[in-house]
Amino acid sequence: MVSGIILAGGSGTRLWPLSSSAKPKQFLNLFSDKSMLRETSERIADIVPMKHQYILTGEKYMPLVKEEFGETVNIMAEPQAKNTAPCILWAAFMIQKHSGGGVAVVMPSDHTIKNGRAFHAALDAAVGKAEQGHIVTFGIRPTRAETGYGYVEIETSEYQANQTVVKLVSFHEKPNQELAGHYLQAGNFLWNSGMFVFDIQTMIDEFQEYEPELYHLFAAIDPDNRAQVARAFEQAKNISIDYAVMEKTKKAYCIPSDFGWSDVGGYESLHEENEKDECGNVTDGNAIMEQSKDCYVNCQKPVVCVGLKDLVVVETEDAILVAQKDMSEQIGKIAKQLNVR
């Protein structure tokens, strides 16, 4: 049996003010009439029925998830945000308790994938490898020397995208421009997608091997007991699944993938992934674009843009943003300072 673990606790500050701490990007309809969370759930539904999907989110987002799904999925509210390792381990124990184990697919809820058929081919290959007791990630074949993503290094540059399963050599932090160019030319460095497929017991065993303190915190509790879960999270370290397990395990494999993936990390990628007019503009709302090029405009009130290039113009009930399209990191920092609600 295959279960799904959907990560839906992020705050999406780099897409402020569209995304705010009150309603982050995973709950927004950015690419269709469905939220990104709903799109993620439906993306894996052919392999993972909704009754076997576990949505991990913050307690304050529980109403948003319930509004979206009702009782059709399993909703797990993290008492505290402690990065991805504690919540994935908690979900692994939860699935083991209720389903006896099997394979789990971990999906961030705020990514987009354009080619569903290619994604399912890669997912099928990953599930097959995970059933053999391995941990599989998806490495995205880079299309540019990107400095905003972490990378995974695989043992070969020869592969068939979405089908070949290769040994994962190491993880690499976000590079500078020169190093990113080297990664692109080398061919065996791929973007780290943050998606994983693994056998439940294998992942639990790897936590026991490489993060024993974290393992014992969650192994000692009933994953359904809210008070016990709260105490475990209180004591748990803030650590990602990459640092906790993936960079240490000897069971890591990678499927080099090409299925139109984006983490929608900021306005530049939001612009890139949406349909554009003949001048490269993306507009949502009542916008008049006069001699403007390659802009992203999302406004509730009528807006007139004259002579603009590579700008973001966003208007919500709470704020107005005008910025260069490539300033998402700075936008995120300001959003955190404002502590937007």
N, C-alpha and C positions, 0 to 999 in steps of 0.2 A: 504494500500500500504506500501511496505517496501523499504526504501532507505538505501544506504551504505555510510558511512563516513570512508574513508581510510586515515590513517595518514602516510604521506610520507615525513616528513621534517627532520628526524634525520640524524646525521652525521656519526654514526657507527664507532667511533674512535677506539674501542677495536679490530676491525678487520683491522686496518692499517697494511701494506700499500695497501692491497686488496681494502679496503674501505677508501675513502678519502673525504674531504669536497667538492671536485669537483665532485665525483661520489660515493655517499654512498652505503652501502650494499644493500638497497632496489632496486637499479638499476642494481645489479650484478646477473649473472647466477651462483648461488652457488650450486644448487641442481639438475638442469636440464638445458635444452636449453632455459628456460624462466627466466626472472628476477623475483626476489621475489615479486616485486610489481605486475607484471602480474599474478603470481601464486595466490596472494591474491585476485585480482579482479575476476579471474576465479573461485576461491573457493566459492564465494558467488553468482555467476552469475545465478544459477538456481533459487535463491530466489530474488536476486536483479539484474535486467537487467542493462547493462552498462549505459544506458541513465539515470538511477536513482542512479548511483554511483558518489560520490563527492570525489575527491582526493585532500586532503589538503597538500600543499607542500610549500617550500620556493620559493621566487621569482627566485632565481638563478637556481632552479631545474625545472622551467617551461619548458625549451627546452627539457629536458630529458623525462618529462612526455608526452609532445606533440609528441615527436619522438616515444614513446611507444604506445600511444593511439589515436593520432590525435584528431578528434572531437567526438569520440565515448563516452567519459565520460565528466563529469563536473570537470574542474580544478579550484581550489581555491588557489591562491597564498597568503600566509601570508606575510604582510608587514614586520613583525618582528617575531622572535621566542619568544613566551611568554608562552611556555609549552602547555599542552593539553586543559586546561579549556577554555581560550578565543577562540581558534580555533573551538572547539566543539560547543560552544555557537553560534558562527558566522554561522557555518554550519547548526545548528538547525533552526536559523532564515531564512537562505537561503532556506532550504527545506520547511519550513512553507510557505514562500512566493510563491514558484514555484509549490509545490505539495499539499499544504493545510494541511500538517502535516503527520500523520501516525506514523509508527514505523521506527526507525533508528538502524542500526547495525554499531558499531564502531570497526574497525579492524586496528591494526598496520600493516604496510606493510612489516616489516622485521622479521616476525615470520614464522615458518614453521609448518605445520600440516600434519602428515603422513596418518591418517585414515579419509579420506573424508566422508565416510558413517557415522561414529560415530559423526563427527563434525556436519553434517547436522541434525542428530537426536537431538543433543543438541541445535542447532540453532533453529529448529522448536519449541522445548519446550520453549526456551527463547522468541521467538516472540509471542507465545501464552500468556505467562505471561505478557509481555510488553503491549500487547493489552488491558490488564486489568488495565493499569495505573501504572505499576511497573517498576523499573529499575533493570536489570538483568546483572550479570557478570558471567564469567566462571571461576571456581576455578579448577586448575589442580591437580589431585590426585598425591601427591609427591611420588617419587620412591627412594628418598635418602634424607639425612639430608642436604639440600641445603642451603647455607648461602648467595647465590647471588641473591635470589628472595625475594620480599615481599610476605606476606601471607595474606589470608583472613580466618577468623574464622567463621564457621557455627554452627548452634545450635545442630547438631547431627552428629554422625559418621556413622549412618545407612542410606545408600542411594543406589540407582541404578545409576551408572555412566551414564552420558549423557541423563538422563531422569528425575530424581528427581529434583524438584525445592524446595529449602530450604531457610529459613530466614538467611540473612547475619548478623552476630553479630558485627564484627569489622574488621578493617584492622590492620596489623602489619608490622612494618618496617623489613628490612633484619635482621635476627637474628644472634647471634654468634653460634658456633658449638654446644654448649651444649643445647641451646634453640631450635635450629633446630632439634636436636635429640628428644627433648620433643614433638615438633610439629608432627614429624613423627609418634611417638608412640601413640599420642592422637587420631589421626584419623579424627578429625574435623578441622584440619588446612590444607589449600590447597594453592598451589602457585597462586599468583595473576597474571592472564594472561594479564591484560590490555585491554581486550575486553569487550564491553558493548552492551546491547540491551535495548532500551527504547522507550516509547511513546514521540514524539517530544514535545507536550505541557506539559507533565509531567516534562520533563527535564528543559524546560524553566521556569516553575513554581518553580522548586527547586532552580534554580539559583536566581530567584527573592526572594526566602525565605532566602537563606543562603549566597549568594554573591550579595546583591542588587546593589552595586556600579558597578560591572561587568555587571550585567543584564541591568542596565539603559544605560550603554555605548552602548550596541549593540541593545537594544530595540528602541533607539532613531534614528537609522540610517537606510538607505536603504542598505541591505547587498550586493547589486550589485554596489554600488557607491564606487569606489576605493579610492577617496579622503576621504570620510567619514569613510571607513573601516580603512584606514591608521591612522586617528586621534584616532579612538577607540583603536587600538592596541598600539598606542603611550602612551595612558593613562592607559591601562589595566595592572593589576598586573601580575607578572610571577607566575602562580600557576597551579598545575595539577588538573585534574578532580577528582582524589581521594580526595585531600585536600579540593577542592572547594565544592563538592557535596557529593561524595560517603561516606565519613566518617561521614557526618552529617544527611543525609536523613534517614527517617524512612520507605522508600519504596524500600529498597535494598534487592534483593534476589540473590541467587547464584545457579548455576547448577554445581555440582561436576562432573568433566569431565575427560575423559581418551581417547584422540584421537591423541596421538603422537605429542604433542605440544612441541615446543622449541622456545625461543626468540632469539636464535642464538647470544647470547650476547658476544661471544668471540671465540677464536680458539678451546678451549676445546669442546664447544658445536658444533662448525662446524665440528670438527673431529668426534664427537659422532654421528651426524646425517647423515654422508656420508658413502657410501659403502667402506669397508676396504678389504685389501688383507689378506692372511693367517697369516701375522705377525701383523695385526692391523694397518697397515699404510694406510693413505689416500693420494693419489697422483693425481695431476692435472698438466699435462705437461710431459716433457721428463725427468723422474726421474729414476735413478737406485738405488735400495735400497738393500744394502748389510749388513746383520747382524744388521738390524735396526728394531725397534719395536715401535708401537703405536705413529707414527709421522704423522704430517700433512705437506705435501710438495706441493707447488704451484709455479711453476717457468716457465718462458717463454724460458729460455735457458736450455740446458742439465745440470743436476745436479747429482752428485754422493754423496750418503749418506752412510757412512760406520760406523757401530758401534754406531748408535744414538738411543736414547730412549726418548720418551715423548717430542720431540722437534717440533717446528714449523720452517719451512724454506720457506720463501716467497720472490719472486723476481718480481718486477714490473719495469716499465720504470723509475720510480722515486726513488725507494729505494729497499734495501734488508733487510729483517728481519730474524734474527735467535734468537729464544727465547724458554724458557720452555713453554710448552703448557698451563700451568695454570697461566700465567702471563698477562692475558688480561687486567686487571685493570691497571697495570703498563704501558702496551702498549698504552692504551687509554690516560693516562696522558701525555706520551711522544708525542703522536700524536697531542694533544691539544697545547703542548708547541711549537711544530714545526709549528703549524698552517698550516698543509699541504693543498695545493691547487691542 
